[in-house]
């Protein structure tokens, strides 16, 4: 039999006689195999180290040509046969791997579809690694390592160092998609799954929009049936590539006819994470998108295809073998209820900041795109950070202050490129790219950072606090091209706030980075060098508490007071304002899934159809208990008679109390002229400018600030009171005082917003 690489290596190093004598007769075949595997691994490590060391050895003599010893060129088929894995050849061909060099492009997800057993997978991975090294496509070591002096053979410590260095250079980040769709098709030589075919073209086009198209070949049998249906379970849509033979009952349990039946009968009957209850709404939430690939005057061979393409109002057309229609990606995005994102830029347009053109552009933006309650602000930085900002949003950072307390937020300026002063340059020490944003005036505070050197001098640098962005951060990131930083709980500004991006340095145009650069001291070229050690991304550390999202039915009035008191303690710790929303018990499931949003049911009044998110500072006991004079009498009546005063006409008989920890900076009084009003709305300008919409165009506040869901549909039974009347009255009075404190917080914040607005307008006029 042919000798293994380990046999050749040992023969050259020690001589064949030594090898034979080194094998003891008492050794079993398993022991020998184990020893040979260890020797092969040693050989692999030696080869890896030799590549890393980059020895300056003299060139090897040219090999002696000997046609008699020439061997036939190895093919993918012969390579698999040697591994006894010939059965996966059809799978590899369906993935487009027809030559050995094509194995370089297989990722982990592709290999999973090969349905390899555990030992087969290890054998395949090891052989693939060796093959790629032989072909010279192995990943290079980024930095040379000096050769060892003690011995020509690597020692354990040096092998470990090499492994650590290589692993540190290979940063693997799992891609996060706006949506995932399943591609259902027939697999044959001229079908849409062929190399360069319609499925591959559509997959690449959808990836540019942050949508993953899954194409899984099941033609080799039912061995990956579970993989197919597992993928379908997590997909948001189903695309049927309607060739003439689509839907043929091949007998395979995961063939195209079975796939479409599973999607219609199982997937579309499951309610997604949105407020949908009807069968039609569920089907629309996870649509079946048919692409007709034959002329309309032709008939599909199979009944399953005729049904799919006969009952769907949406039927896209793309004839097999023709170029991809220009509108097909937009049509698929509309079916998925996703807005189409701008195609990623390949470079920033250069605009000379010294010419009048840039002033005319910015003046035009201010007149046409900026309402009176907003203003243009500017951010300057490097190409790498600017390109990631366009894809994900502008990231909040932590800045140190003279007082010793950090402040989190985003530094901006009111100055255009030709107006930058010393303070601007200290904050933005890189001005390769300018981003122009339109933001509400009242959120642009004066910074306290050490970067502002002369606090007595008028500064045009403004600061967007992270607490405002964090308060408006929802859980649906489908409108962001790269949602990875949002998933990682980083605090960011919605990229939709960016109106213009351009390069303003006089040099060759710099290419946009296509990856997500880490924000560190080495990559933050837009940050002051003196402050890199204190600048780090703002991370939202609050987590969901499932217990708080469960509806609680109190057994006594004291239970209600206990829950409200616990919520107030949380708000005090996290510098939040404790507010309340009275709604219908039927909305509890929506609130637990999505958080409080502009679609919540019956906030205070059925007539609230404006989409506003409303709160009040009054706790349940503060409603209709009368003035201070008859306060105790009303509580006495509630206590003695069991009068259900908690569900008063003021609350329109809403039976669910939502206790919420809200940032006071995002609240405004519903009626600013009524100084006694305790009814507030989340600032609609902030919602539209700073928050992310979901795919239906609604806003949802973060659900991890829901502190309690209290069911008031049933009044506590008589005799269930744990406190006497005096204690109960005292506790209710304390809660009323706490309501007043929340009331004052909102109105003080409104006064501060008015002061900021006057300050910013004064700076702009100057």
Secondary structure, 3 states (H helix, E strand, C coil): CCCCHHHHHHHHHHCHHHHHHHCCCCCCHHHHHHHHHHHHHHHHHHHHHHHHHCCCCCCCCCCCCCHHHCCCCCCHHHHHHHCCCHHHHHHHHHCCCCCHHHHHHCCHHHHHCCCCCHHHHHHHHHHHHHHHHHHCCCCCCCCCCCCCCCCCCCCHHHHHHHHHHHHHHCCCCCCCCCEEEEEECCCCCCCCCCCCCHHHHHHHHHHCCCEEEEECCCCCCCCCHHHHHHHHHCCCEEEEEECCCCCCCCCCCCCHHHHHHHHHHCHHHCCCCCCCCCHHHHHHHCCEEEEECCCCCCCCCCHHHHHHHHHCCCEEECCCCCCCCCCHHHHHHHHCCCCCCCCCCCECCECCCCCHHHHHHHHHHHHHHCCCCEEEEEEEECHHHHHHHHHHCEECEEECECCCCCEEEEEEECCCHHHCCHHHHHHCCCCCEEEEEEEEHHHEEECCECCCCCCCCCCCEEEEEHHHHHHCCCCCCCCCCCCHHHHCCECEECHHHEEEEEECCCCCCCECCCCCCCCCCCCCCCCCHHHCCCCCECECCCCCCHHHHCEEECCCHHHHHHHHHHHHHHHHHCCCEEEEEEECHHHHHHHHHHCCECCCCCCCCCCCCCCCCEEECCCHHHCCCCCHHHHHHHHHHHHHHCCCCCCCHHHCCCCEEEEEEECHHHEEECCCCCCCCCEEEECHHHHHHHCCCCCCCCCECCHHHEEEEEECCCCCCCCCCCCCHHHHHHHHHHHHHHHHHHHHHHHHHHHHHHHHHHHHHHHHHC
